[in-house]
Amino acid sequence: MSAIEQTEAARPRGTRLPRRARRNQLLGAAQEVFVAQGYHSAAMDDIAERAGVSKPVLYQHFPGKLELYLALLDQHCESLLQSVRTALASTSDNKLRVAATMDAYFAYVEDEGGAFRLVFESDLTNEPAVRERVDRVSLQCAEAISEVIAEDTGLSEDESMLLAVGLGGVSQVVARYWLSSESPIPRDTAVSLLTSLAWRGIAGFPLHAVEGQLSAEGH
C-alpha cells in the first residue's frame, strides 16, 4: 500500500496507529499537499488537516516543514533509483534494456501521486539540502546506466557517463513533456518512439567482446 493509500485509509481523527504506519500516513498527506500547492504555499496546518491528525502529532514525527519535505524527497529519490536499477537488470538484451529504462522514467512521471514533481519540478531547489538530493539521484541513475554502457561497449568511464547522463536526461524531460502536454500518444508508444531514437545512437557503438555475449547485430 502506498503512502497516499495509507493516508486515505487512516484519515479519520482519533485512530491510533503504530509509529511507522503513522509516519507513512503523514508522508502521504504531505505528498498530496506539496504536489498540489508547492513547498512555499503548503503549511503544516494543511498537512495535519489532510492527514486527519492534530499538529502536535505531526510535529512528533517531523520537527518542521523542511524535514518533512526532505523525508518525502528521500523516499521518492530512492524509488526512482530502484526503478532504474530494476529496469537495467531486467534483461541482457540491450535494446530491451534501453526500452525498460525509458519506461521506468515514464512510469515514475505518470504515477498518480505526482511525486516526480518533488524531484524534477521542486520550487525549493535553491535549498542546498534539496538540490543535493536531486543532483545525487540524477547522478546515481546515470552511474547505473553508465556501468552497463561501459561493460557492453568498452567505452571509457568518462565517455560512458556522458552518454548515460544524456539518456537519463532525455528520458525524464520527454516523459514530463508527454504528461504535461496531455499527449494522445499512449505511454507504450511514446516509450517505443523514444527508444528507437536512443537506440539508433547507442547501437552505433561496438559491443565489447565478452565471452558468451551476443554480437551487436543480434540485439
Phi, psi and omega in degrees: 000131180287167180298321180292321177296322177293327177297315179298319184289332187247017188294324182304139179292155173091354180277126178270128182238152170302154187304315181295318179295320178296317180300315179297322178297316180293322177296321177297318178294318179297320179299315179302315183288314181295320179294319182285323189247343189083163184296312189293327181274343181284146177234151178299328175301317180297318182291317178298317179297317179297324180280344182077033179232168174281159180296322176303324178296317178300317181287342174295331184260327183223120185291344180194175183294320181296316179299323178293316179297317181294323177297319179292319179296318177302316182300315186275335171294317178297321179298316178296314181299316179295324178296317179293317179297320179296318179298316181295328182271358188284343182200159174259357176280117189294324178293318177293329178293320176297315180298317181295322179292316176301316183294329177300319178292318179296317180296321180296316180290325184282343183309131188296343179286345178069023183298334181301334181294330178290329183271311187260343185228030182295143175267018183234025184289349174280352176277120185306320182294327177286312180302319181297319181291318180295315179296322183294316181291326176296318179293317181295320177296316179297321179297321179296317178292320182298321180301318180292317180299315181298317180297320188272338184247338185079009176292159180293166179300317181293319179294317180296321180294321179299315178295320182295317177299320178297315180296314180295317180296314178299318183300310184286325179292314180293320179299319179293320177297315181303318181287313186291331180277357183052046183301139176284354180285123179300154183303316183295327177289319178298316179297319180297317179297314181292323177297318179299318178297311182294319185294327178300328178277310183296321183294345179286346178271135182296141177287129181296137182290110177232134183306128176083000183266144180291156175288164181299327180293340182277353183265000000 
